[in-house]
Amino acid sequence: MPKLPGISAQEAVRVLSKIGFRVIREGKHIVMSDGMVRVTLPRANPINAFTMGAIARDAGLSPEEFRKLL
């Protein structure tokens, strides 16, 4: 069972914005960066829980830290 819930792309953008990520480009995917790390979010509703877990890990967050920011 995944440790993160499936959430919408807009909710994921909101969470990543809290830790300093900004939207660079939008299209079929949303690309965000904090100046060092770049993450790509699919425009799915909801984003698959396993995909969201990988995105959170790439952004430097543990599942618990990501869940607290929701």
PDB file of N, CA, C and O in Angstrom:
ATOM      1  N   MET A   1       0.842  -1.179   0.000  1.00  0.00           N
ATOM      2  CA  MET A   1       0.000   0.000   0.000  1.00  0.00           C
ATOM      3  C   MET A   1       0.891   1.247   0.000  1.00  0.00           C
ATOM      4  O   MET A   1       1.852   1.321   0.765  1.00  0.00           O
ATOM      5  N   PRO A   2       0.575   2.222  -0.852  1.00  0.00           N
ATOM      6  CA  PRO A   2       1.399   3.436  -0.917  1.00  0.00           C
ATOM      7  C   PRO A   2       1.270   4.266   0.357  1.00  0.00           C
ATOM      8  O   PRO A   2       0.235   4.262   1.023  1.00  0.00           O
ATOM      9  N   LYS A   3       2.338   4.968   0.672  1.00  0.00           N
ATOM     10  CA  LYS A   3       2.342   5.788   1.868  1.00  0.00           C
ATOM     11  C   LYS A   3       1.734   7.167   1.637  1.00  0.00           C
ATOM     12  O   LYS A   3       1.438   7.883   2.594  1.00  0.00           O
ATOM     13  N   LEU A   4       1.547   7.545   0.372  1.00  0.00           N
ATOM     14  CA  LEU A   4       0.970   8.855   0.055  1.00  0.00           C
ATOM     15  C   LEU A   4      -0.365   8.666  -0.648  1.00  0.00           C
ATOM     16  O   LEU A   4      -0.539   7.711  -1.404  1.00  0.00           O
ATOM     17  N   PRO A   5      -1.306   9.567  -0.405  1.00  0.00           N
ATOM     18  CA  PRO A   5      -2.578   9.483  -1.120  1.00  0.00           C
ATOM     19  C   PRO A   5      -2.427  10.020  -2.535  1.00  0.00           C
ATOM     20  O   PRO A   5      -1.531  10.819  -2.807  1.00  0.00           O
ATOM     21  N   GLY A   6      -3.296   9.586  -3.431  1.00  0.00           N
ATOM     22  CA  GLY A   6      -3.344  10.195  -4.750  1.00  0.00           C
ATOM     23  C   GLY A   6      -3.993  11.564  -4.619  1.00  0.00           C
ATOM     24  O   GLY A   6      -5.090  11.676  -4.070  1.00  0.00           O
ATOM     25  N   ILE A   7      -3.337  12.603  -5.110  1.00  0.00           N
ATOM     26  CA  ILE A   7      -3.879  13.958  -5.004  1.00  0.00           C
ATOM     27  C   ILE A   7      -3.921  14.597  -6.386  1.00  0.00           C
ATOM     28  O   ILE A   7      -3.308  14.087  -7.324  1.00  0.00           O
ATOM     29  N   SER A   8      -4.632  15.699  -6.515  1.00  0.00           N
ATOM     30  CA  SER A   8      -4.726  16.391  -7.795  1.00  0.00           C
ATOM     31  C   SER A   8      -3.423  17.136  -8.081  1.00  0.00           C
ATOM     32  O   SER A   8      -2.634  17.396  -7.172  1.00  0.00           O
ATOM     33  N   ALA A   9      -3.209  17.474  -9.340  1.00  0.00           N
ATOM     34  CA  ALA A   9      -2.002  18.198  -9.742  1.00  0.00           C
ATOM     35  C   ALA A   9      -1.932  19.565  -9.071  1.00  0.00           C
ATOM     36  O   ALA A   9      -0.854  19.999  -8.666  1.00  0.00           O
ATOM     37  N   GLN A  10      -3.069  20.248  -8.948  1.00  0.00           N
ATOM     38  CA  GLN A  10      -3.073  21.577  -8.330  1.00  0.00           C
ATOM     39  C   GLN A  10      -2.718  21.508  -6.852  1.00  0.00           C
ATOM     40  O   GLN A  10      -2.052  22.402  -6.329  1.00  0.00           O
ATOM     41  N   GLU A  11      -3.158  20.457  -6.181  1.00  0.00           N
ATOM     42  CA  GLU A  11      -2.819  20.290  -4.769  1.00  0.00           C
ATOM     43  C   GLU A  11      -1.325  19.995  -4.617  1.00  0.00           C
ATOM     44  O   GLU A  11      -0.692  20.465  -3.672  1.00  0.00           O
ATOM     45  N   ALA A  12      -0.766  19.221  -5.541  1.00  0.00           N
ATOM     46  CA  ALA A  12       0.669  18.931  -5.516  1.00  0.00           C
ATOM     47  C   ALA A  12       1.475  20.208  -5.753  1.00  0.00           C
ATOM     48  O   ALA A  12       2.506  20.413  -5.113  1.00  0.00           O
ATOM     49  N   VAL A  13       1.016  21.068  -6.665  1.00  0.00           N
ATOM     50  CA  VAL A  13       1.681  22.349  -6.921  1.00  0.00           C
ATOM     51  C   VAL A  13       1.657  23.198  -5.663  1.00  0.00           C
ATOM     52  O   VAL A  13       2.656  23.838  -5.333  1.00  0.00           O
ATOM     53  N   ARG A  14       0.541  23.216  -4.956  1.00  0.00           N
ATOM     54  CA  ARG A  14       0.414  23.994  -3.727  1.00  0.00           C
ATOM     55  C   ARG A  14       1.404  23.504  -2.666  1.00  0.00           C
ATOM     56  O   ARG A  14       2.056  24.312  -2.005  1.00  0.00           O
ATOM     57  N   VAL A  15       1.515  22.191  -2.506  1.00  0.00           N
ATOM     58  CA  VAL A  15       2.425  21.624  -1.512  1.00  0.00           C
ATOM     59  C   VAL A  15       3.878  21.932  -1.866  1.00  0.00           C
ATOM     60  O   VAL A  15       4.652  22.345  -1.002  1.00  0.00           O
ATOM     61  N   LEU A  16       4.248  21.737  -3.122  1.00  0.00           N
ATOM     62  CA  LEU A  16       5.636  21.990  -3.528  1.00  0.00           C
ATOM     63  C   LEU A  16       5.976  23.474  -3.463  1.00  0.00           C
ATOM     64  O   LEU A  16       7.129  23.833  -3.222  1.00  0.00           O
ATOM     65  N   SER A  17       4.989  24.341  -3.675  1.00  0.00           N
ATOM     66  CA  SER A  17       5.218  25.784  -3.562  1.00  0.00           C
ATOM     67  C   SER A  17       5.570  26.174  -2.130  1.00  0.00           C
ATOM     68  O   SER A  17       6.327  27.119  -1.910  1.00  0.00           O
ATOM     69  N   LYS A  18       5.026  25.452  -1.162  1.00  0.00           N
ATOM     70  CA  LYS A  18       5.312  25.736   0.250  1.00  0.00           C
ATOM     71  C   LYS A  18       6.783  25.529   0.590  1.00  0.00           C
ATOM     72  O   LYS A  18       7.298  26.167   1.507  1.00  0.00           O
ATOM     73  N   ILE A  19       7.470  24.641  -0.141  1.00  0.00           N
ATOM     74  CA  ILE A  19       8.879  24.372   0.168  1.00  0.00           C
ATOM     75  C   ILE A  19       9.826  25.044  -0.818  1.00  0.00           C
ATOM     76  O   ILE A  19      11.009  24.708  -0.872  1.00  0.00           O
ATOM     77  N   GLY A  20       9.307  26.000  -1.602  1.00  0.00           N
ATOM     78  CA  GLY A  20      10.178  26.816  -2.435  1.00  0.00           C
ATOM     79  C   GLY A  20      10.205  26.492  -3.913  1.00  0.00           C
ATOM     80  O   GLY A  20      10.968  27.114  -4.653  1.00  0.00           O
ATOM     81  N   PHE A  21       9.407  25.548  -4.372  1.00  0.00           N
ATOM     82  CA  PHE A  21       9.366  25.239  -5.797  1.00  0.00           C
ATOM     83  C   PHE A  21       8.461  26.239  -6.511  1.00  0.00           C
ATOM     84  O   PHE A  21       7.455  26.677  -5.952  1.00  0.00           O
ATOM     85  N   ARG A  22       8.811  26.597  -7.730  1.00  0.00           N
ATOM     86  CA  ARG A  22       8.022  27.513  -8.548  1.00  0.00           C
ATOM     87  C   ARG A  22       7.736  26.863  -9.901  1.00  0.00           C
ATOM     88  O   ARG A  22       8.548  26.088 -10.405  1.00  0.00           O
ATOM     89  N   VAL A  23       6.588  27.178 -10.482  1.00  0.00           N
ATOM     90  CA  VAL A  23       6.216  26.646 -11.790  1.00  0.00           C
ATOM     91  C   VAL A  23       7.086  27.298 -12.853  1.00  0.00           C
ATOM     92  O   VAL A  23       7.162  28.523 -12.945  1.00  0.00           O
ATOM     93  N   ILE A  24       7.740  26.465 -13.655  1.00  0.00           N
ATOM     94  CA  ILE A  24       8.575  26.957 -14.748  1.00  0.00           C
ATOM     95  C   ILE A  24       7.797  26.927 -16.059  1.00  0.00           C
ATOM     96  O   ILE A  24       7.826  27.870 -16.849  1.00  0.00           O
ATOM     97  N   ARG A  25       7.087  25.791 -16.267  1.00  0.00           N
ATOM     98  CA  ARG A  25       6.405  25.597 -17.543  1.00  0.00           C
ATOM     99  C   ARG A  25       5.154  24.758 -17.307  1.00  0.00           C
ATOM    100  O   ARG A  25       5.139  23.865 -16.459  1.00  0.00           O
ATOM    101  N   GLU A  26       4.117  25.056 -18.064  1.00  0.00           N
ATOM    102  CA  GLU A  26       2.882  24.285 -17.989  1.00  0.00           C
ATOM    103  C   GLU A  26       2.466  23.852 -19.387  1.00  0.00           C
ATOM    104  O   GLU A  26       2.587  24.612 -20.349  1.00  0.00           O
ATOM    105  N   GLY A  27       1.983  22.646 -19.484  1.00  0.00           N
ATOM    106  CA  GLY A  27       1.484  22.082 -20.730  1.00  0.00           C
ATOM    107  C   GLY A  27       0.731  20.825 -20.345  1.00  0.00           C
ATOM    108  O   GLY A  27      -0.143  20.862 -19.479  1.00  0.00           O
ATOM    109  N   LYS A  28       1.068  19.699 -20.991  1.00  0.00           N
ATOM    110  CA  LYS A  28       0.481  18.434 -20.570  1.00  0.00           C
ATOM    111  C   LYS A  28       1.021  18.016 -19.216  1.00  0.00           C
ATOM    112  O   LYS A  28       0.390  17.234 -18.506  1.00  0.00           O
ATOM    113  N   HIS A  29       2.187  18.535 -18.857  1.00  0.00           N
ATOM    114  CA  HIS A  29       2.792  18.313 -17.551  1.00  0.00           C
ATOM    115  C   HIS A  29       3.144  19.670 -16.952  1.00  0.00           C
ATOM    116  O   HIS A  29       3.268  20.658 -17.675  1.00  0.00           O
ATOM    117  N   ILE A  30       3.303  19.716 -15.643  1.00  0.00           N
ATOM    118  CA  ILE A  30       3.719  20.934 -14.949  1.00  0.00           C
ATOM    119  C   ILE A  30       5.152  20.719 -14.497  1.00  0.00           C
ATOM    120  O   ILE A  30       5.442  19.753 -13.790  1.00  0.00           O
ATOM    121  N   VAL A  31       6.050  21.608 -14.898  1.00  0.00           N
ATOM    122  CA  VAL A  31       7.451  21.507 -14.509  1.00  0.00           C
ATOM    123  C   VAL A  31       7.713  22.561 -13.444  1.00  0.00           C
ATOM    124  O   VAL A  31       7.436  23.744 -13.640  1.00  0.00           O
ATOM    125  N   MET A  32       8.258  22.108 -12.302  1.00  0.00           N
ATOM    126  CA  MET A  32       8.555  23.007 -11.192  1.00  0.00           C
ATOM    127  C   MET A  32      10.023  22.871 -10.816  1.00  0.00           C
ATOM    128  O   MET A  32      10.623  21.810 -10.987  1.00  0.00           O
ATOM    129  N   SER A  33      10.596  23.959 -10.300  1.00  0.00           N
ATOM    130  CA  SER A  33      11.993  23.941  -9.885  1.00  0.00           C
ATOM    131  C   SER A  33      12.179  24.819  -8.661  1.00  0.00           C
ATOM    132  O   SER A  33      11.441  25.779  -8.442  1.00  0.00           O
ATOM    133  N   ASP A  34      13.197  24.463  -7.859  1.00  0.00           N
ATOM    134  CA  ASP A  34      13.585  25.302  -6.727  1.00  0.00           C
ATOM    135  C   ASP A  34      14.942  25.940  -6.979  1.00  0.00           C
ATOM    136  O   ASP A  34      15.546  26.482  -6.053  1.00  0.00           O
ATOM    137  N   GLY A  35      15.429  25.887  -8.199  1.00  0.00           N
ATOM    138  CA  GLY A  35      16.727  26.435  -8.547  1.00  0.00           C
ATOM    139  C   GLY A  35      17.795  25.359  -8.662  1.00  0.00           C
ATOM    140  O   GLY A  35      18.774  25.529  -9.388  1.00  0.00           O
ATOM    141  N   MET A  36      17.613  24.258  -7.953  1.00  0.00           N
ATOM    142  CA  MET A  36      18.569  23.149  -7.984  1.00  0.00           C
ATOM    143  C   MET A  36      17.926  21.874  -8.547  1.00  0.00           C
ATOM    144  O   MET A  36      18.529  21.168  -9.355  1.00  0.00           O
ATOM    145  N   VAL A  37      16.713  21.597  -8.115  1.00  0.00           N
ATOM    146  CA  VAL A  37      16.019  20.360  -8.470  1.00  0.00           C
ATOM    147  C   VAL A  37      14.814  20.691  -9.341  1.00  0.00           C
ATOM    148  O   VAL A  37      14.105  21.665  -9.086  1.00  0.00           O
ATOM    149  N   ARG A  38      14.585  19.883 -10.364  1.00  0.00           N
ATOM    150  CA  ARG A  38      13.436  20.062 -11.244  1.00  0.00           C
ATOM    151  C   ARG A  38      12.549  18.832 -11.134  1.00  0.00           C
ATOM    152  O   ARG A  38      13.035  17.707 -11.247  1.00  0.00           O
ATOM    153  N   VAL A  39      11.260  19.031 -10.915  1.00  0.00           N
ATOM    154  CA  VAL A  39      10.302  17.927 -10.860  1.00  0.00           C
ATOM    155  C   VAL A  39       9.211  18.160 -11.896  1.00  0.00           C
ATOM    156  O   VAL A  39       8.868  19.300 -12.213  1.00  0.00           O
ATOM    157  N   THR A  40       8.674  17.066 -12.416  1.00  0.00           N
ATOM    158  CA  THR A  40       7.630  17.122 -13.430  1.00  0.00           C
ATOM    159  C   THR A  40       6.382  16.442 -12.885  1.00  0.00           C
ATOM    160  O   THR A  40       6.429  15.287 -12.461  1.00  0.00           O
ATOM    161  N   LEU A  41       5.267  17.166 -12.901  1.00  0.00           N
ATOM    162  CA  LEU A  41       3.989  16.644 -12.413  1.00  0.00           C
ATOM    163  C   LEU A  41       3.054  16.401 -13.591  1.00  0.00           C
ATOM    164  O   LEU A  41       2.881  17.289 -14.426  1.00  0.00           O
ATOM    165  N   PRO A  42       2.450  15.221 -13.678  1.00  0.00           N
ATOM    166  CA  PRO A  42       1.452  15.011 -14.730  1.00  0.00           C
ATOM    167  C   PRO A  42       0.169  15.757 -14.375  1.00  0.00           C
ATOM    168  O   PRO A  42      -0.126  15.967 -13.198  1.00  0.00           O
ATOM    169  N   ARG A  43      -0.581  16.152 -15.379  1.00  0.00           N
ATOM    170  CA  ARG A  43      -1.868  16.812 -15.131  1.00  0.00           C
ATOM    171  C   ARG A  43      -2.953  15.747 -15.024  1.00  0.00           C
ATOM    172  O   ARG A  43      -3.858  15.680 -15.856  1.00  0.00           O
ATOM    173  N   ALA A  44      -2.851  14.927 -14.004  1.00  0.00           N
ATOM    174  CA  ALA A  44      -3.841  13.870 -13.779  1.00  0.00           C
ATOM    175  C   ALA A  44      -4.629  14.221 -12.531  1.00  0.00           C
ATOM    176  O   ALA A  44      -4.137  14.921 -11.646  1.00  0.00           O
ATOM    177  N   ASN A  45      -5.845  13.732 -12.471  1.00  0.00           N
ATOM    178  CA  ASN A  45      -6.658  13.964 -11.293  1.00  0.00           C
ATOM    179  C   ASN A  45      -7.324  12.660 -10.897  1.00  0.00           C
ATOM    180  O   ASN A  45      -8.324  12.290 -11.513  1.00  0.00           O
ATOM    181  N   PRO A  46      -6.834  11.960  -9.924  1.00  0.00           N
ATOM    182  CA  PRO A  46      -5.679  12.253  -9.084  1.00  0.00           C
ATOM    183  C   PRO A  46      -4.389  11.714  -9.697  1.00  0.00           C
ATOM    184  O   PRO A  46      -4.414  10.834 -10.558  1.00  0.00           O
ATOM    185  N   ILE A  47      -3.272  12.254  -9.243  1.00  0.00           N
ATOM    186  CA  ILE A  47      -1.973  11.704  -9.607  1.00  0.00           C
ATOM    187  C   ILE A  47      -1.844  10.383  -8.852  1.00  0.00           C
ATOM    188  O   ILE A  47      -2.117  10.322  -7.653  1.00  0.00           O
ATOM    189  N   ASN A  48      -1.435   9.343  -9.540  1.00  0.00           N
ATOM    190  CA  ASN A  48      -1.266   8.023  -8.932  1.00  0.00           C
ATOM    191  C   ASN A  48      -0.411   8.133  -7.673  1.00  0.00           C
ATOM    192  O   ASN A  48       0.565   8.882  -7.653  1.00  0.00           O
ATOM    193  N   ALA A  49      -0.765   7.402  -6.633  1.00  0.00           N
ATOM    194  CA  ALA A  49      -0.067   7.486  -5.345  1.00  0.00           C
ATOM    195  C   ALA A  49       1.407   7.109  -5.471  1.00  0.00           C
ATOM    196  O   ALA A  49       2.253   7.725  -4.823  1.00  0.00           O
ATOM    197  N   PHE A  50       1.731   6.109  -6.292  1.00  0.00           N
ATOM    198  CA  PHE A  50       3.126   5.711  -6.463  1.00  0.00           C
ATOM    199  C   PHE A  50       3.908   6.796  -7.193  1.00  0.00           C
ATOM    200  O   PHE A  50       5.064   7.056  -6.860  1.00  0.00           O
ATOM    201  N   THR A  51       3.295   7.426  -8.178  1.00  0.00           N
ATOM    202  CA  THR A  51       3.926   8.529  -8.901  1.00  0.00           C
ATOM    203  C   THR A  51       4.153   9.703  -7.967  1.00  0.00           C
ATOM    204  O   THR A  51       5.216  10.324  -7.997  1.00  0.00           O
ATOM    205  N   MET A  52       3.163  10.013  -7.135  1.00  0.00           N
ATOM    206  CA  MET A  52       3.293  11.127  -6.198  1.00  0.00           C
ATOM    207  C   MET A  52       4.394  10.853  -5.187  1.00  0.00           C
ATOM    208  O   MET A  52       5.104  11.775  -4.785  1.00  0.00           O
ATOM    209  N   GLY A  53       4.547   9.617  -4.775  1.00  0.00           N
ATOM    210  CA  GLY A  53       5.624   9.252  -3.856  1.00  0.00           C
ATOM    211  C   GLY A  53       6.991   9.481  -4.476  1.00  0.00           C
ATOM    212  O   GLY A  53       7.909   9.958  -3.808  1.00  0.00           O
ATOM    213  N   ALA A  54       7.129   9.141  -5.753  1.00  0.00           N
ATOM    214  CA  ALA A  54       8.402   9.348  -6.455  1.00  0.00           C
ATOM    215  C   ALA A  54       8.690  10.839  -6.622  1.00  0.00           C
ATOM    216  O   ALA A  54       9.837  11.266  -6.493  1.00  0.00           O
ATOM    217  N   ILE A  55       7.660  11.631  -6.908  1.00  0.00           N
ATOM    218  CA  ILE A  55       7.838  13.078  -7.069  1.00  0.00           C
ATOM    219  C   ILE A  55       8.261  13.698  -5.737  1.00  0.00           C
ATOM    220  O   ILE A  55       9.162  14.537  -5.702  1.00  0.00           O
ATOM    221  N   ALA A  56       7.616  13.290  -4.646  1.00  0.00           N
ATOM    222  CA  ALA A  56       7.978  13.808  -3.318  1.00  0.00           C
ATOM    223  C   ALA A  56       9.412  13.449  -2.980  1.00  0.00           C
ATOM    224  O   ALA A  56      10.145  14.280  -2.443  1.00  0.00           O
ATOM    225  N   ARG A  57       9.828  12.227  -3.283  1.00  0.00           N
ATOM    226  CA  ARG A  57      11.204  11.798  -3.016  1.00  0.00           C
ATOM    227  C   ARG A  57      12.192  12.621  -3.846  1.00  0.00           C
ATOM    228  O   ARG A  57      13.239  13.025  -3.340  1.00  0.00           O
ATOM    229  N   ASP A  58      11.865  12.872  -5.118  1.00  0.00           N
ATOM    230  CA  ASP A  58      12.730  13.693  -5.971  1.00  0.00           C
ATOM    231  C   ASP A  58      12.844  15.121  -5.444  1.00  0.00           C
ATOM    232  O   ASP A  58      13.879  15.767  -5.608  1.00  0.00           O
ATOM    233  N   ALA A  59      11.777  15.612  -4.809  1.00  0.00           N
ATOM    234  CA  ALA A  59      11.778  16.967  -4.263  1.00  0.00           C
ATOM    235  C   ALA A  59      12.490  17.034  -2.912  1.00  0.00           C
ATOM    236  O   ALA A  59      12.666  18.116  -2.352  1.00  0.00           O
ATOM    237  N   GLY A  60      12.901  15.872  -2.391  1.00  0.00           N
ATOM    238  CA  GLY A  60      13.634  15.850  -1.133  1.00  0.00           C
ATOM    239  C   GLY A  60      12.762  15.708   0.102  1.00  0.00           C
ATOM    240  O   GLY A  60      13.191  16.026   1.211  1.00  0.00           O
ATOM    241  N   LEU A  61      11.532  15.228  -0.088  1.00  0.00           N
ATOM    242  CA  LEU A  61      10.606  15.066   1.034  1.00  0.00           C
ATOM    243  C   LEU A  61      10.373  13.591   1.326  1.00  0.00           C
ATOM    244  O   LEU A  61      10.295  12.771   0.411  1.00  0.00           O
ATOM    245  N   SER A  62      10.263  13.264   2.599  1.00  0.00           N
ATOM    246  CA  SER A  62       9.847  11.919   2.965  1.00  0.00           C
ATOM    247  C   SER A  62       8.315  11.883   2.871  1.00  0.00           C
ATOM    248  O   SER A  62       7.680  12.937   2.839  1.00  0.00           O
ATOM    249  N   PRO A  63       7.721  10.699   2.827  1.00  0.00           N
ATOM    250  CA  PRO A  63       6.251  10.631   2.785  1.00  0.00           C
ATOM    251  C   PRO A  63       5.595  11.336   3.967  1.00  0.00           C
ATOM    252  O   PRO A  63       4.544  11.957   3.810  1.00  0.00           O
ATOM    253  N   GLU A  64       6.204  11.246   5.151  1.00  0.00           N
ATOM    254  CA  GLU A  64       5.633  11.894   6.332  1.00  0.00           C
ATOM    255  C   GLU A  64       5.683  13.418   6.199  1.00  0.00           C
ATOM    256  O   GLU A  64       4.719  14.103   6.538  1.00  0.00           O
ATOM    257  N   GLU A  65       6.811  13.949   5.705  1.00  0.00           N
ATOM    258  CA  GLU A  65       6.935  15.403   5.525  1.00  0.00           C
ATOM    259  C   GLU A  65       5.924  15.901   4.497  1.00  0.00           C
ATOM    260  O   GLU A  65       5.302  16.946   4.690  1.00  0.00           O
ATOM    261  N   PHE A  66       5.760  15.155   3.403  1.00  0.00           N
ATOM    262  CA  PHE A  66       4.812  15.550   2.359  1.00  0.00           C
ATOM    263  C   PHE A  66       3.394  15.555   2.918  1.00  0.00           C
ATOM    264  O   PHE A  66       2.625  16.478   2.652  1.00  0.00           O
ATOM    265  N   ARG A  67       3.047  14.533   3.687  1.00  0.00           N
ATOM    266  CA  ARG A  67       1.696  14.439   4.245  1.00  0.00           C
ATOM    267  C   ARG A  67       1.399  15.599   5.196  1.00  0.00           C
ATOM    268  O   ARG A  67       0.269  16.085   5.243  1.00  0.00           O
ATOM    269  N   LYS A  68       2.412  16.052   5.961  1.00  0.00           N
ATOM    270  CA  LYS A  68       2.211  17.173   6.870  1.00  0.00           C
ATOM    271  C   LYS A  68       1.922  18.469   6.120  1.00  0.00           C
ATOM    272  O   LYS A  68       1.227  19.343   6.638  1.00  0.00           O
ATOM    273  N   LEU A  69       2.453  18.599   4.899  1.00  0.00           N
ATOM    274  CA  LEU A  69       2.263  19.816   4.117  1.00  0.00           C
ATOM    275  C   LEU A  69       0.916  19.863   3.405  1.00  0.00           C
ATOM    276  O   LEU A  69       0.512  20.916   2.912  1.00  0.00           O
ATOM    277  N   LEU A  70       0.216  18.727   3.347  1.00  0.00           N
ATOM    278  CA  LEU A  70      -1.085  18.690   2.648  1.00  0.00           C
ATOM    279  C   LEU A  70      -2.107  19.570   3.308  1.00  0.00           C
ATOM    280  O   LEU A  70      -3.245  19.650   2.844  1.00  0.00           O
TER     281      LEU A  70
END
